[in-house]
Amino acid sequence: MTRAAQRLGIQQPPLSQQIRDLERELGVQLFDRTPRSIKLNASGQVFLKDACRLLAEAEAAVTRVRQASRGESGRIAVGYTSSASLHPLVPRLLRAFNEKHPQVDLEFQENATRDLLEAVANESIDAAFVRSTTDRYPTLRSVVLDNEPMVVALPAAHRLAKRRKAIPLVELADEPWIFYRRADGPGIQDELMPACRKAGFTPKIVADVPRLLSAVTLVSAGRGITIVPQAIGAVHQDSVAYRPLDAASAFTIPLTLVFRRTTSMSVQHLVDMALAGARTLK
């Protein structure tokens, strides 16, 4: 008992008293005592095993909470639109984040722009990759990761598909247009409609679909043409031709990472990595 007190840095009498108080509280003898020895009995061995486990769990809990406060563990729910997910920065960033922060669980959700912005605002998800601003949401912040050129998506058999030069937007004035609904994709249409008006025409819309990829599918079926971010050029390459707009007509659309103004350290790490990745594109 004296040696134990020395290891603990206390006097022997207080230690003996604490042990007796513990035994009295438990209503169980933990030690077999003789005038010349003291040792744990069977009850003491059981209590020692559980006490060591509880102390280890307490230490682990302290480690976990400190990791969480530093953003090194926890969970992040990330959303993205179908078109944003095709931008090469998005999968590259998520892969790099997972490698650097393996103890942070990433959960993913694909949805329309409006639904994703609402989900971040009401805290259903933590961040989202979209192609829109957050002007309508005062509790949200956003960072622009890239300004992506817009290209014309044409059916492969279209007369303009054979042209290798950039296409003036005015040459599309009489074409049947496929649009994706503004409520679901405000960022792109906020840029597209003014660009058409600047070119002197209002698009003749023959189909209005809920998603950008749905619009490309209709182009693939020959229903009409549309304007999409450059990254969409990986879709339906056998049946859709993607051509750049000429300098006078060209415009870009932002790839944006949206998150709440007050957020966790884990999300802040994601934002910092996204900004670092965006700088490598420039």
N, C-alpha and C positions, 0 to 999 in steps of 0.2 A: 504493500500500500504506500510505503514511503517512496519507493522507486517510481510508482505511478504518479504520485503527487509532484515529484521532481520533473518528470516528463511534461506534466501539464503546467508547471511553473506556479504551483500553489502550495500551501502548507498541507501537511498530512491530515490534521484534525478536520479542517473544513471538507476535505474530500471524503473522509469516512462518514461525516455527517450527511453529506449530499447523497451518498449511496444508501444510507439507512433511510433517509427521507424518501428516496425513490422506491425502496422496497416497501415502506409503509404505505405509500400512495398506490402501489400496484397490489398490495396485499399478498405479496409473494417474496420468498427468500430467493435471492439471485446467486448467493455465494454459500459455500460450505466453509465454515470457519473452525479452526482449531487454535490452541494457544500459539502454535508455531507456523501455521500456514492459512492461506485463504485462496480459494479457487472457485471458478464458476461451476454451479451445478447444472443439471439438465435444463431447468427453467432459464437460468442465466444464459446458457448457450443459445436457446431459442431467441431470447430477447436481444442478445448481441447480434445475431444474424440479421434480424429485422432492423435493428438500430443502424447497423452499417449500411443496409440498403437504403434506409430513409435519408441518412446523411449524404450518401452518393447521389440520390435523386435531388436533394436540396442543392447540392453543388451544381448538378446538371441544369437545374432550373435557373440558377443564377447565370450560368454560361449562356443558356438559350435566350434569356430575356436581354442580356447584354448584346448578343448577336442580333436580336430583333431590333433593338434600339439603334444599332449601327447599320441596319438594312442588310445584314448578312444572312438572314433567314426569314421565313414567313411565306406569304402567298401573294401573288399579283395576278389579277384577272385582266387580261389584255384583249381588246376588241380590234377588229379591222374590217374594212370593206373588202369586197372581192378584188377590186382593182388595186387597192393599196397593197394587198398581200402579194401581188405580182411584181411590185417594185423590188429590185434586187436588194435594196438596203434593209427591208423589213425582215426577211428570213435570216439574213446575215447578222443583223443586230440581235435578234432573239437567240440565235445559236451562240453568239459570243457572250451574251448575258448569262445564258445557262451554264456555259463553261466557267465563267468567272464567279458566278454565285450559285453553285450547285445546290445549296440548301434553301434557295428560294424557289418555291413551286410556282411554275407558270401555268395559268389556265387560259384557254383561248376561246374566243367567240366571234363568229363572222355575222355581220348584220349590215343593214342599211345605215347611211350616215346619220340621219336624224335619230334613229333608234340608239345608235352608239353614243351620240352626244347626250341624249337623255339618260342613258345608263351611267355614263361617267358623272353627270350632274347629280343623279339620285343615289350614287355610291354603289350601284349594282356591279360595276366594274371599275378598275382603277385608272386605266388609260386606254386610248384607242388611236389607231392609225387611220386617218380619214383624209379626204381632199376638200376640206372646208375650214372656214374660220370659226371662232367661238364667240363672235360678236353678240349673238343672241343669248349667251349664257354667262352672266357676270361672275359666277363662282368658278369658272373654268379658265385655264391658261392653255396656251398652245405654242409650239415651236415649229417653224417651217424647216423641214429636213432637206427638201429638194424642190426645185421648180422644174417640173417635167414638161417637155414639149408635147403639144397635142398633134396628132396625126389623123389623116383621113383613112377611114376603114371602108373599102370598096369590095363588092363581090369580085371574085377572081376573074370573071368574064367581062367585067365592066370596061368600057372603052378607055377610061382614064387609068385603069390598072396597068396598061401597057406602057404608060408614060413613066420615064425614069426621073424626069425633072420634078421639082416641087410644084405643087398645084395651088393656084390662086383661089382663095375662098369664093370669089365671085363666080367661078366656073361651076360651082355646086348649087347655084341659085335655083335652078330648075329641077334638081334631083329630088327624089322622094327621100325624106329624112326619117330616121328612126331615133327617137328621143328616149331618155330615161327620166322618169318623173322628178320634178324639181324637189318635191318634198323628201325624196330619198337621196338626192344627190345635189344639194344646193351649191356646193363649191364649183363644180364643173359648169353647170348651166348659168351660174352667175357670170362666168367668163364667156361662154359660148354664144349666148344670145346677143350681147353687145358687139361681139366680133362679127356676127352675121349682119347686124344693123350697120356697122361701120362699112361693110362691104356692099351695102345698098340693097339688102333683101331680107325678107322674113322666111325662114325655112318652111317648106311644105311638109308638114309632119303626117306620115302615113301610119305610124305605130308609136305608141307610148308605153314603155315597159318599165317594170320596177327596178331592174338592175342593169348596170352597164354591160355585164357579160351577156345578159339576155339580148341587148341591142346588137352585140357582135354576132350572136347566133342568128339573128334575123338577117343581118348583112350576109352571113354565110349562106343563108337560104335564098338570097337574091331579092329580098324585099325592099332594100334601099341602101342608103349610105349613112354613116355617122362619123362623129369626131370623138376620138378616145385618147387617153394618155399613151405615151410611147411604149410603156411597159406592156400594154395589152397586146402588142405585136407578137407575143408568144402564143396567142390563142388562134385556133383555126387557120393556121398558116397555109394549109392546102387549099382553102376555099375563100380566104379573105386576103386582099392585097392592102398593105399599109403604105401610105405615101405621105411625105412631109408637106406642110403648107409652105408657100413661098414667104419671103421675108416680110412682105407688106401685110400678109394675113396671119403670120405666125403669132401664137400666144402660148403661155404656159399655164399649168395648173399646179398648185402646191401639194406636196405630200406633207401632212401635218401630224404631229403627235400631240394629242389632247390629254390633259390631266387636270385634277382639281388644284386650286390655288393652295390649299392646305393638304399636304399629302405625306405619305410615309417615306422613310429614308430609302426603302427598296425601290419605290417608284422614282425617287430622285436619282438613284444610281442608273436606272433605265434611261431617264431623260439625259443624264450626262453622257452616257455611252452613245445615245442616239445622236447627240450634238457632235460628239467626237467623230462618229461614223460619217455624219453629213459633211464635215469639213474635208474628209478624204475624197469626196466626190467633186470638190471644187478645185 
